[in-house]
Amino acid sequence: MNKSLELKDIQTFTTDHENWSVGEDALIGEFKFKNFTEAFGFLTQVAMISEKMNHHAKIENMYNRVTLHLTTHDAGNTVTEKDIEFAKAVERVLQNEVKG
């Protein structure tokens, strides 16, 4: 799970998930919400994912926008399957918000 992924494998994920892109050695998720409260609620759920997976993203929040930068530190700060699994968990949170 801590083996660096090839670019094509990361791009396969980002092609199917519009909120995600490939940055410099990172999987980047960019999200926009109605307001700060919704963005913060999302961040609270991301924090719970982080603790459960023991995997912590670099997080940026500006009012209603949230950006997550995912890399795996013990794989030399590269993108691994662990980052993809984290991103999938974040996508499940977003799907639940849309349904709710």
N, C-alpha and C positions, 0 to 999 in steps of 0.2 A: 504493500500500500504506500510505501514511501519512496518508490522508484519514480524518477522524473518521467513525465509523459512526453511523447513527441508532439510537435506542434499540430500535426494532422489530427491527433486524438483529441486535443483541446478544442480545435476548430469544429470537430464533429459535435461537441457539446454546445458550443456557442452558436452554431448554425441553427440548432433546434430551440435555443433559448434566447430570445431577443434582448433580454436585460443584461446579457453577459458578453464580454469581449476579451480578447487577449491583449495584455499590455506587456511591458518589459518584465519578463519573467514572473508574470502574475495573471491570475484569472480575475477579471474585474467585473463586478456587478454594479449597475447604476439603476437607481429606483427613484421615482417621483411620486409623492403622495399629495393629498388635498391640502394638508397643513402640517405644522410641526407636531401636533399631537399624534396624528397617524404615523408620521415618520418615527417618532419616539416609541410608539407602541410596537412597530415593526422591529426596531432596534432591541427592544426588550426580549422579543421572541428570538432574535438572532443571538442575543447573549445566552439564552437558555440552550440553544443549539451548540454554541461554543463550549459551554461547560460540559454538556453531555458528551460531546465528541472529543473534548480536551484539545480543541483546535480553534485558534483565535485569529480572526481577520484584522487587518488594519481597517479601521472604520473612519469615514469622514461623514459629517452631517452638517448641512447648511439649510436651515429652516425646513423645507419640505423635501429635500433631496438627501439621499443616502448613497454613499459609494463604499463598496466592500472590495478590498484587495486581498486575494487569497494566494498564499504560497505555503509550502511546507518547510519549516525552518530546519528540521533535521534531515532534509534532502537538499540542503544547500540553497534554500529559498527559491525552489523551483516549484512548478505546478505538478502535483501528483494526483493519484486517484482519490486521496483523502480530500483534496480541494474540490474535486468534482462531486464527491458525496456530500460535502458541506453545501455546495451550491444547489444540489438537488433538494436538500432539506429546506433551504431558503425558498426555493420554488414552491415547495409544498405549503409553506406559510403563506405565500402570496396567493396560491390557489384557494386556500381556506378563507382568506380575506375577501376574495371575489365572490365566493359562494355565500359567505356570511353576510 
